[in-house]
């Protein structure tokens, strides 16, 4: 939601900045009074009002940028926080389960009479790794 407001403010700011230059070179025909003053003297007041609005938008954009930076820093800190003492990180759980599954497969194949080279080829692992798993079983 904050990003939507930021894009809205940036869009309005860009429109005002880019169309401010065009306003000085553009005037409606005399038949449509009131929309844009036909007299350059009257333009000064309108330009001052627009410049004040630009300054306000610039300040608001700066505040929104600071607010988003604080949110980003807060999110980065949350991602870097160490897991609480009772929690086990997800990566460690996955690694342990993968290792347990490998051990189970190696033990099953060894019990079926396969030798280390066949087990290693079947599981796409090194013979040393298979030998280590089997040695831990004993």
C-alpha positions in Angstrom: 0.0 0.0 0.0 2.9 2.4 0.8 4.4 1.7 -2.6 1.2 2.7 -4.3 1.2 6.1 -2.5 4.9 6.5 -3.4 4.2 5.9 -7.1 1.3 8.2 -7.0 3.3 11.0 -5.4 6.2 10.5 -7.8 3.9 10.5 -10.8 2.2 13.8 -9.7 5.6 15.3 -9.0 6.9 14.4 -12.4 3.8 15.7 -14.1 4.0 19.0 -12.3 7.8 19.3 -13.0 7.5 18.5 -16.7 4.4 20.5 -17.4 5.6 23.6 -15.5 7.9 24.5 -18.4 5.1 23.9 -20.9 2.8 26.2 -19.0 5.1 29.2 -19.7 4.8 28.6 -23.4 1.2 27.8 -23.7 -1.9 29.9 -23.5 -5.5 29.3 -24.5 -7.2 31.6 -27.0 -8.8 34.8 -25.7 -12.3 33.2 -26.1 -11.8 31.0 -23.0 -11.0 33.3 -20.1 -10.5 32.0 -16.7 -8.7 28.8 -17.5 -5.2 30.2 -18.1 -4.6 33.9 -17.8 -3.9 35.4 -21.2 -1.8 38.2 -19.6 1.8 37.2 -18.6 1.5 39.4 -15.5 -1.2 37.0 -14.1 1.0 34.0 -14.8 3.4 35.0 -12.1 0.8 34.4 -9.4 -0.2 31.0 -10.8 3.5 30.0 -11.2 4.2 30.9 -7.6 1.2 28.8 -6.4 2.5 25.9 -8.6 6.0 26.2 -7.2 4.7 26.1 -3.7 2.8 23.0 -4.5 5.9 21.5 -6.1 7.9 22.3 -2.9 5.2 20.6 -0.8 5.2 17.6 -3.1 9.0 17.4 -3.0 8.9 17.5 0.8 6.2 14.8 1.0 8.1 12.6 -1.4 11.2 13.0 0.8 9.2 11.9 3.8 7.7 9.0 2.0 11.1 7.9 0.8 12.5 8.1 4.4 9.5 6.1 5.6 10.0 3.4 3.0 13.7 3.2 3.9 12.8 2.7 7.5 10.5 -0.1 6.5 13.1 -1.7 4.3 15.7 -1.5 7.1 13.2 -3.1 9.5 12.5 -5.9 7.1 16.2 -6.5 6.5 16.8 -6.7 10.3 14.0 -9.3 10.6 15.5 -11.4 7.9 18.9 -11.3 9.6 17.7 -12.1 13.1 19.1 -15.3 14.6 16.5 -18.0 15.3 15.3 -18.2 18.8 17.1 -20.8 21.0 14.2 -23.3 20.9 13.9 -23.1 17.1 15.8 -25.1 14.5 16.4 -23.3 11.2 14.5 -24.6 8.3 17.7 -25.3 6.2 19.0 -27.5 9.0 15.8 -29.5 9.2 15.9 -30.0 5.4 19.5 -31.0 5.5 19.0 -33.5 8.4 16.0 -35.1 6.6 17.9 -35.4 3.4 20.8 -37.0 5.2 18.5 -39.4 7.0 16.9 -40.3 3.7 20.3 -40.9 2.2 21.3 -43.1 5.2 18.1 -45.1 4.9 18.7 -45.7 1.1 22.3 -46.7 1.7 21.4 -49.1 4.5 18.6 -50.7 2.5 20.8 -51.2 -0.6 23.7 -52.6 1.5 21.3 -55.0 3.3 20.1 -56.1 -0.2 23.7 -57.1 -0.9 24.8 -54.3 -3.2 28.5 -53.3 -2.9 29.7 -49.7 -2.2 30.5 -48.9 -5.9 27.0 -50.0 -7.0 25.3 -47.9 -4.3 27.4 -44.9 -5.1 26.6 -45.1 -8.8 22.9 -45.6 -8.1 22.7 -42.6 -5.7 25.1 -40.4 -7.7 27.4 -40.1 -4.6 31.0 -40.7 -4.1 32.2 -44.1 -2.9 33.9 -42.4 0.1 30.6 -40.9 1.2 28.8 -44.2 1.0 31.6 -45.9 2.9 31.4 -43.2 5.6 27.6 -43.7 5.9 28.1 -47.5 6.2 30.9 -47.0 8.8 28.7 -44.9 11.0 26.1 -47.7 11.1 28.6 -50.2 12.6 
